[in-house]
Amino acid sequence: MPGEDADSALRAASQFKAQGISSALTRLGENITRVEEADEVAAHYLKLLDRTAASGLDAEVSVKLTQLGFDLDGERTFAHARRLAERALATRRTVWIDMEGSAYTERTVAFYERMKQVCANTGLCLQAYLHRTAADVDRLMPLDPAIRIVKGAYAEPPAIAFQTGEQIDRNYIALSRAMLEAARDGRRIRIALGTHDVTLISEIAGYAAELGLPKASFEVQMLYGIRVDEQRRLAGEGYPVRDLICYGAAWYPWYMRRLAERPANVMFALRQLLP
Ligand SMILES: Cc1cc2nc3c(=O)[nH]c(=O)nc-3n(C[C@H](O)[C@H](O)[C@H](O)COP(=O)(O)OP(=O)(O)OC[C@H]3O[C@@H](n4cnc5c(N)ncnc54)[C@H](O)[C@@H]3O)c2cc1C
């Protein structure tokens, strides 16, 4: 994280801009307990959208529905998400919806379908570790979707999710290929590869080239501070790259998921605690 406040995130975004890298901004927080907190979160993002528009940054926002009150009041969450997308439309930006744990998957996909009826400029994250995701991609295809495909960050059971890295990678590639083929066939789909796995990215890039698609047929999205050298390399090679910059005080659950992803990070964090 560049810092806990929006100023730090915007500063980081303008540094990335100078390197030809776009940004997505997320204020950390999830599963709020009072519906008024959702109003505050929505107001924060509206102001942030105004600030990114005024500064000329190619910065989009990425939100968790539970941060906008999804557990408490679905209609209010919808109204908030709609206002954000309408505000982002003024600068022709997309509002991304993160995907949370599997208890939310169906509701989130249905929410996205409803959002697309009223605001075309919304995107959804889908997780390659879930068995259902291939069907979700097919289901969303007629909506001309914007899909960010990630491996998935929550602990999900074998009944619904692939468990090994190999299976997840295989599904990630299959899903990406299906989306690229749809793009080749003329479907208006925005494809974002949300991964730091450069082996996967290069395999998918190779397939896009085989299909005769330009480098801009997909975008790479990576998290702030991870594989920054690769973000610069890919941008230098002409691939659209977007850095997802997280900020905010509620970083704990997010940080724990990042630690769990990579055992080396646990050792790194523990070493910081030593005198
Ligand atoms: C832009 C973006 C948005 C995301 N949004 C969501 C979402 O909405 N819902 C969701 O469930 N998940 C989301 N994720 C997280 C995602 O599901 C994975 O948990 C995460 O990206 C790690 O998997 P990977 O694809 O990078 O592959 P991995 O196989 O885990 O990693 C590949 C390589 O990247 C490097 N790397 C990966 N993670 C780290 C790390 N934490 N620290 C240091 N190095 C690392 C390592 O070198 C590793 O070998 C998002 C990820 C990104 C990049």
PDBQT file of the ligand as one rigid body, heavy atoms in Angstrom, charges set to zero:
ROOT
HETATM    1  C1  LIG A 301      -5.894  -6.600  -9.934  1.00  0.00    +0.000 C 
HETATM    2  C2  LIG A 301      -6.313  -7.729  -9.039  1.00  0.00    +0.000 A 
HETATM    3  C3  LIG A 301      -7.611  -7.756  -8.535  1.00  0.00    +0.000 A 
HETATM    4  C4  LIG A 301      -8.012  -8.806  -7.722  1.00  0.00    +0.000 A 
HETATM    5  N1  LIG A 301      -9.313  -8.875  -7.312  1.00  0.00    +0.000 NA
HETATM    6  C5  LIG A 301      -9.742  -9.990  -6.663  1.00  0.00    +0.000 A 
HETATM    7  C6  LIG A 301     -11.111 -10.168  -6.342  1.00  0.00    +0.000 A 
HETATM    8  O1  LIG A 301     -11.965  -9.307  -6.605  1.00  0.00    +0.000 OA
HETATM    9  N2  LIG A 301     -11.475 -11.331  -5.736  1.00  0.00    +0.000 N 
HETATM   10  C7  LIG A 301     -10.574 -12.320  -5.436  1.00  0.00    +0.000 A 
HETATM   11  O2  LIG A 301     -10.964 -13.386  -4.926  1.00  0.00    +0.000 OA
HETATM   12  N3  LIG A 301      -9.258 -12.143  -5.682  1.00  0.00    +0.000 NA
HETATM   13  C8  LIG A 301      -8.826 -11.014  -6.278  1.00  0.00    +0.000 A 
HETATM   14  N4  LIG A 301      -7.486 -10.869  -6.560  1.00  0.00    +0.000 N 
HETATM   15  C9  LIG A 301      -6.505 -11.804  -5.956  1.00  0.00    +0.000 C 
HETATM   16  C10 LIG A 301      -6.303 -13.068  -6.797  1.00  0.00    +0.000 C 
HETATM   17  O3  LIG A 301      -7.451 -13.890  -6.707  1.00  0.00    +0.000 OA
HETATM   18  C11 LIG A 301      -5.089 -13.882  -6.295  1.00  0.00    +0.000 C 
HETATM   19  O4  LIG A 301      -5.341 -14.275  -4.983  1.00  0.00    +0.000 OA
HETATM   20  C12 LIG A 301      -3.775 -13.105  -6.348  1.00  0.00    +0.000 C 
HETATM   21  O5  LIG A 301      -3.689 -12.326  -7.490  1.00  0.00    +0.000 OA
HETATM   22  C13 LIG A 301      -2.579 -14.074  -6.335  1.00  0.00    +0.000 C 
HETATM   23  O6  LIG A 301      -2.624 -14.922  -7.445  1.00  0.00    +0.000 OA
HETATM   24  P1  LIG A 301      -1.792 -14.691  -8.800  1.00  0.00    +0.000 P 
HETATM   25  O7  LIG A 301      -2.734 -14.763  -9.924  1.00  0.00    +0.000 OA
HETATM   26  O8  LIG A 301      -0.970 -13.487  -8.732  1.00  0.00    +0.000 OA
HETATM   27  O9  LIG A 301      -0.917 -16.034  -8.940  1.00  0.00    +0.000 OA
HETATM   28  P2  LIG A 301       0.078 -16.737  -7.946  1.00  0.00    +0.000 P 
HETATM   29  O10 LIG A 301       0.351 -18.074  -8.560  1.00  0.00    +0.000 OA
HETATM   30  O11 LIG A 301      -0.432 -16.704  -6.550  1.00  0.00    +0.000 OA
HETATM   31  O12 LIG A 301       1.347 -15.829  -8.031  1.00  0.00    +0.000 OA
HETATM   32  C14 LIG A 301       2.194 -15.749  -9.174  1.00  0.00    +0.000 C 
HETATM   33  C15 LIG A 301       3.471 -15.040  -8.738  1.00  0.00    +0.000 C 
HETATM   34  O13 LIG A 301       3.192 -13.677  -8.408  1.00  0.00    +0.000 OA
HETATM   35  C16 LIG A 301       3.896 -13.257  -7.247  1.00  0.00    +0.000 C 
HETATM   36  N5  LIG A 301       2.938 -12.978  -6.160  1.00  0.00    +0.000 N 
HETATM   37  C17 LIG A 301       1.625 -13.311  -6.138  1.00  0.00    +0.000 A 
HETATM   38  N6  LIG A 301       1.030 -12.861  -5.014  1.00  0.00    +0.000 NA
HETATM   39  C18 LIG A 301       1.992 -12.239  -4.308  1.00  0.00    +0.000 A 
HETATM   40  C19 LIG A 301       2.018 -11.573  -3.051  1.00  0.00    +0.000 A 
HETATM   41  N7  LIG A 301       0.931 -11.450  -2.316  1.00  0.00    +0.000 N 
HETATM   42  N8  LIG A 301       3.188 -11.055  -2.632  1.00  0.00    +0.000 NA
HETATM   43  C20 LIG A 301       4.311 -11.146  -3.377  1.00  0.00    +0.000 A 
HETATM   44  N9  LIG A 301       4.355 -11.784  -4.585  1.00  0.00    +0.000 NA
HETATM   45  C21 LIG A 301       3.216 -12.310  -5.038  1.00  0.00    +0.000 A 
HETATM   46  C22 LIG A 301       4.807 -14.411  -6.892  1.00  0.00    +0.000 C 
HETATM   47  O14 LIG A 301       6.038 -14.211  -7.505  1.00  0.00    +0.000 OA
HETATM   48  C23 LIG A 301       4.120 -15.616  -7.463  1.00  0.00    +0.000 C 
HETATM   49  O15 LIG A 301       5.007 -16.653  -7.759  1.00  0.00    +0.000 OA
HETATM   50  C24 LIG A 301      -7.064  -9.831  -7.369  1.00  0.00    +0.000 A 
HETATM   51  C25 LIG A 301      -5.769  -9.789  -7.866  1.00  0.00    +0.000 A 
HETATM   52  C26 LIG A 301      -5.388  -8.771  -8.700  1.00  0.00    +0.000 A 
HETATM   53  C27 LIG A 301      -3.990  -8.762  -9.229  1.00  0.00    +0.000 C 
ENDROOT
TORSDOF 0
